[in-house]
Amino acid sequence: VLTNAYSIIILAILIVQGKPLKLPDFASMTLPSPFDISGSSAAKVTPPQNFIPANRRPLQVTSLSDLPSLLSGSAALAVRLGSGAFVLGWQPSGGSGYELSLGPVSISDSSSVLLPAQDRGLKQPLVLYEYEPSPYCKKVREVCCLLDIPVLMKPCPITPTPPPEASTRGGSTPYVKKTRGGFSDELFEKTGRRTVPYLEDPNNPELAGGMFESEDIIDYLLETYSPVGEYDAKALWPMRGPFADTTSTISTVFRGLAGGTSPPNVLPVNSEVLPITVWGYECSPFVKPVREALSSLGLPHVLIPCSRGSENRQKLIERTGCDFQVPQLEDPNLPEFGVLAESSSIVDYLNAVYTSSNE
């Protein structure tokens, strides 16, 4: 029930700010990556010219131009009843660490049923081949946030490809062929299919290859990374069955199918770069534009879930030494930019680095 209450309190949440306890200044320290997945990158990218990271302004609309995106993101959140906004078993707690300030009252929160990710065997992020506007992929992403599971996203956006010779196919408008880009070819080489979602779990050697079908994937996630105590099963019903399929489709329409198609000037090397780290959660209207940009550009990225009650909220505070806010982004391909914040600034950065406009 608490999971579904988020749509009712969204306007209140937008005007309050999480306050951390006093912490050392971690901003000047070199911190290890949340997961060691960097490896070696064959692709190099060019730093953006004249890019200045935005000042942090948690839970504020920094520009009127951001308002339509925020409103459509909030509408999409409401249609989905705030699915994934809270971790499973969310509860207020009196523990130390991240606090949410509601006027004179400050509360901490946690999960009553989820062990820390490492204790559940999540040594590495799961791997999800996905398509941002897909309602079936959306359900899986929401459940990963509900269960506080980090995921390496491998987006498979549509890539418009003009044929070698111009053709109108009998019409006046030049024909443009649409094919799957991003990691779609990699998925096809593995499975002979381009169907998404497709999940791989590097933490489970018994899972040979991966699995298709959103409902099967959700069953696997619940069985493998299940809670240790009793929980309200009503927290899961918005993520299963026809209701989830229908409302997830409506929510992507509200967003104009954003993130589903690559821009014409996307760099061909994007799928070869090191995975980018994003701190956030699926239903946040602030995180949505960043995830959509990453997906449309075909960029691999690890989503570190930060739903209410997630242990990752305090980890993010410790990592940055700043008040909690999402999204935040770390790009190992250009580590000199540190941890970036503010949705519109992050999107500007991604477009400047990972499209040909930077050449």
PEDALIN-V250156 format. One line per field, one symbol per residue. phi: phi as a letter, one per 30 degrees, with the letter a starting at -180 (. if undefined). A space follows every 50 residues. Layout:
# PEDALIN-V250156
phi=???
This chain:
# PEDALIN-V250156
phi=.dddddddceddddccbdcdddbddddccdcddebdbdibcdccbceddi dbedddbehbddaddddeddddddddddddhieidcddieadbcddjebc ccidcbbcbacdbcdeeddciddbddcbdabeddddddeddddddechcd bddbdbddcdbddecebchicdcedbdcbdcicdddddddbibcdbdbcb bddbddddibbcidddddedddddcddcbdbddddcddcbieeddddddd dddedihdicbdddcdddcedcddddcbclaedddddedddddedddicd acccdbdejddddddddddcibedabdbbbcddbdddiccbieddddedd dddcbddcd
